[in-house]
Amino acid sequence: MPYCELSQVSMYFNRAGTGVPVVLLHQYFGTSESWLAIFDMLRRHCDVIAPDLRAHGRSSDPGGRLTLGAFTGDVAELLHCLQLGEVHLIGASLGAMVAAQLALSGAVKAHSLVFIGPPNFAAPSTAEYTRSVLEELFPAYEDEYAHAHRALGPDHARRRLLVNYAQDMIERPREMQEWAQGIECLDQPILLLAGDNDPVAPAEWLVALAGRLRHGEVCLLPRAGHFPHRAMPHLTGQVLLDFLLRVERTRSPIQGRPG
């Protein structure tokens, strides 16, 4: 099993492929397996690393609040242990926030960033979505979540993840609200990717955010919601691969197996 023993966490990760390193960071309640189809597509061209964030999947749970800073520190430490100084960062929802913090802090040198469904906490639709997760979505998918996090115990998803999600998202600590503060100063190419029905990343907000970025672009996938990498992985994967190839052409050709 591919584990890396970090200072606070035993972190599980999947890794395959050769070429430029690409790091996939999953959403809250997700795991590295959330990327399965996209992982398989990208590994034909890139060195793909997909970790389970702390207290998710097969990574250990050190206790305490699950904060953005803690998630970010773990990933930075993992990439340092793997001797990956320069990577492309792709994150979904919470993973997008972690990717942003990795780049902003300078903990990782990012060739590019992709934010899938990056949360706009100021949008009323985000608050509505948060309530729906607590009242409708989690109960509907609890068996799936319990299975995904079974290594941490049969009730881990409800007892630990749901409780922490409710505290952080309902109380909305400043750390969560301000995840994007300063990203307009980043010099890397940044792709904002979302479904056109994503309540957490409204299209008009993404367009406005892209306009503040030095090298920003937006892609809206039709008839998709908050997790297009789950709902339509092959289309999302093609968009991601196209973006990575375009970025790499400005640097050097991606090495690896032909597609």
N, C-alpha and C positions, 0 to 999 in steps of 0.2 A: 504494500500500500504506500503511495507517495505522501508521506507526512514530513513536515518540517517543524522541528522543535524550536519555537520562538521563546522569548523571555517570559511571556504570560500564557501563551496558547500553543497547543499542538495543532498545527494547521494542515488540513487535508487539501490537496490540490490535484487536478488533472493536468497533464502536460503531454503534448504530442506535436509532431511536425518539425520542420526545419525552416530556417530563414529568420526574418525580422521578428522579434518577440511582440506578441499581442496578448494583453491581459484582459480577461473577461470578468467583470465584477457584477454579481447577481443582485437582485432586488431583496427587500425585506421579506422573510418567510421563504425565500428561494434557496437554491444550492447551486453548486457547479453544474449539476445535471439540468438546470434550467436552460443551459446553452447547448444541449446535446447536438441538435441538427446543425447549428451554426458552428459549433466547435469542429464538427467533422468537415464542414465546408472549408473553414479557414485553415485547418491543419495541413491541407494539401499545398498551401503556399507559405505558411508562416509557422513560427514556433509559438504555439498557443498555450497559455497558462490560465487555468480557471480554478481559483481557490474557493473553498467554503469559508465565508466570513465567520468570525468567532461566534460560538453558540448556535451555529447553523450547520445542518448536514452532519458531516463526520468530524468537523473541527471541535475542539474542546470548549467548554464553557467555564471561564475563570471566575464567574460570579460578578456581582456589581452591575451598575447600569450599563446598558449597551449603547455607547455613545459614538457619535461620528468620529471623534478624535481617536477612540480606541480602535474602531474598525480601520481607520486610515493608518494608524501606527503599525498595526499588525501586517497590513499589506506591504507597507514600506519595508518592514523588517524581513518579510518573506522574499521580496525582490532583491534585497541586499544579500540574503543568504544564498539565493540562486545566482548571484553575481550578474544581475540584469540591471545595468545602469541606465539604459535607454530603451524605452518600450512605447508601443501604442496602447492607450488606455481606452477601454470600452466599458461603460457602466450603465446599468438599467436602474432607474429610480434611486433607491438608496445607493446602489453602485455608482450611479452618475455623480452623486454627492461625494462619495469617497474618491472617485477619479479626479474631480475638481480640486479637492483638498490635497491630494498627492502632488498635483501640478503646482498649485498655489504655494504650498509649503516648500517646494524645491526638494522634497524628499526623493522624488523620482524625476528623471529627465524624460519628458513625454515628447515623442515625435508628433503625436496628434492625440486628440481626444474626441470621443463620441459619447454624447449624453442621450440615452434612450429614455424618454418619458421623464425628463428632469423636473422635479416638483416645483411648482409655483405656490408657495404657502400663503400668498396673499390672495389667491383666487378663491372665491366662495365655493366653487365647484370642488376644490381640493378638500375643504372641510366636509362637504357632503360625501365625497368619496371615502374619506376617513371613517365617517359614521357608518357607511355601507359596509366597509371592511369588518368593522366590529360587530355589526348587527346582522349582516346578511352573508357577505362573501366568506369570512372565516368559517362560520358554521356550515356553510354549504361545501367547503373544501377541507374541512378539518381532518377527515380521514387521509386525504392526500398529503396534507402538511405533517400529520403525525407519522406517516410512513417516511417522508423525506428526512425527518429529523429523529428517526427511531434509534439511532446510535446514542442519542442523549437521553433516551427514556420515552416510554409510550405517551406521557402527558407533557412532554417538553414544549411542544408547539403552543399549547394553551397556557400552561402554567408559567412559562418563561417568556416566550416570544410575544404572545398576545398581550400579556400584562405590560411588558416594556413598550410595545408599540402604542398601546393606549395611553400610557403616561407621556411618552415623547410627542406623539402626534396631537393629542388633545390639549396638553399643556403647552405644546409648541415652544420648547426652550429656544433661546436665541441662537444656539449653535445650529439647530436645524433650519431656522428661518434664514440665516445668513450664509448658507453653504456656498452661494454663488458670488458673494461679495469679493470684488477684485478680479473676476475672470475677464473683464474687458481689457485688463493689462497683459493677459497671456498672449504670446506671439505665435503659438502653435495653430495649425488648422483645427477648427472645431466644428463638428457636425452635430446639429441638434435634430434628433430623429424621434418621431412620435406618430401615433395613429391620429387620424383626423378627428376621432371621437374621444380623445384622451382628456378626461376631466381634470387631470392633475397637471398637464402641460398643454394649456390651451394654445391653439394655433397662433392667435394674434400676439400672445405673450412671447412665443418662440421667435416669431418674426421680429418683434421689437428687440428681443435679447440678441439675436444674430446681428442686428444693425449696430449694436454697441461693441461687437467683437471685432478685432483686427482682421481675423481671417475666419469668419463664421458663415455657415450655410445651414439651410433648413431642408429637411425631407419629411413630408407628411404622407403616411401610407393610408390609402383609402380603406374605409370601413374597418378600421382597427382601433383598439382602445389603448389602455395604459401599458400593455406588455406585448408589443408586436413581435418581439423576439420569441415569444411563446406561441402566439396565435397564428403568425405567418412567418415561420423561421426561414423558409427558403427565400422569400422575397427580401426579408430583412437582411439575411446573409449576403445576398447579391449586392444590396446597397452598401453594406459594410465593406465587402471585398472591393467594390469599385472605388470607394473612398480611400481605402488603404493603398490600393494600387496607384491612384492619382497622387497621393502624398508621397509615396515612395519614388515615383518617377521624377520628382523634383530633387531627390537625394541620390538614390541608386536603385537599380532593378531589384525587386524582391527575389531572393533566392529560394530554391526549394523545388519540390516535385511539381510537374505540370498538372494543371487542373483536369 
